[in-house]
């Protein structure tokens, strides 16, 4: 497993609340959700580190309603 480095993040309350709701929907921790969103943004921008995704980076949780 890769080394994890603590990092203080100042974030708007509305953004944090939205991320928490999304994390709850995906059955992730808030920290895990923030890391998931950042990794996905890096991949989409072509700036990922090229290493394998960390465990839990895939979508988990409930299936969307049809």
MODELLER restraints for C-alpha pairs under 7 A, 6 or more apart:
rsr = mdl.restraints
at = mdl.atoms
rsr.add(forms.Gaussian(group=physical.xy_distance, feature=features.Distance(at['CA:19:A'], at['CA:30:A']), mean=6.89, stdev=0.5))
rsr.add(forms.Gaussian(group=physical.xy_distance, feature=features.Distance(at['CA:20:A'], at['CA:30:A']), mean=5.55, stdev=0.5))
rsr.add(forms.Gaussian(group=physical.xy_distance, feature=features.Distance(at['CA:23:A'], at['CA:29:A']), mean=5.97, stdev=0.5))
rsr.add(forms.Gaussian(group=physical.xy_distance, feature=features.Distance(at['CA:23:A'], at['CA:30:A']), mean=5.66, stdev=0.5))
rsr.add(forms.Gaussian(group=physical.xy_distance, feature=features.Distance(at['CA:23:A'], at['CA:33:A']), mean=5.41, stdev=0.5))
rsr.add(forms.Gaussian(group=physical.xy_distance, feature=features.Distance(at['CA:25:A'], at['CA:61:A']), mean=6.95, stdev=0.5))
rsr.add(forms.Gaussian(group=physical.xy_distance, feature=features.Distance(at['CA:26:A'], at['CA:59:A']), mean=6.97, stdev=0.5))
rsr.add(forms.Gaussian(group=physical.xy_distance, feature=features.Distance(at['CA:26:A'], at['CA:60:A']), mean=5.53, stdev=0.5))
rsr.add(forms.Gaussian(group=physical.xy_distance, feature=features.Distance(at['CA:26:A'], at['CA:61:A']), mean=4.80, stdev=0.5))
rsr.add(forms.Gaussian(group=physical.xy_distance, feature=features.Distance(at['CA:26:A'], at['CA:62:A']), mean=6.85, stdev=0.5))
rsr.add(forms.Gaussian(group=physical.xy_distance, feature=features.Distance(at['CA:27:A'], at['CA:60:A']), mean=6.64, stdev=0.5))
rsr.add(forms.Gaussian(group=physical.xy_distance, feature=features.Distance(at['CA:27:A'], at['CA:61:A']), mean=5.35, stdev=0.5))
rsr.add(forms.Gaussian(group=physical.xy_distance, feature=features.Distance(at['CA:36:A'], at['CA:57:A']), mean=5.79, stdev=0.5))
rsr.add(forms.Gaussian(group=physical.xy_distance, feature=features.Distance(at['CA:42:A'], at['CA:48:A']), mean=4.91, stdev=0.5))
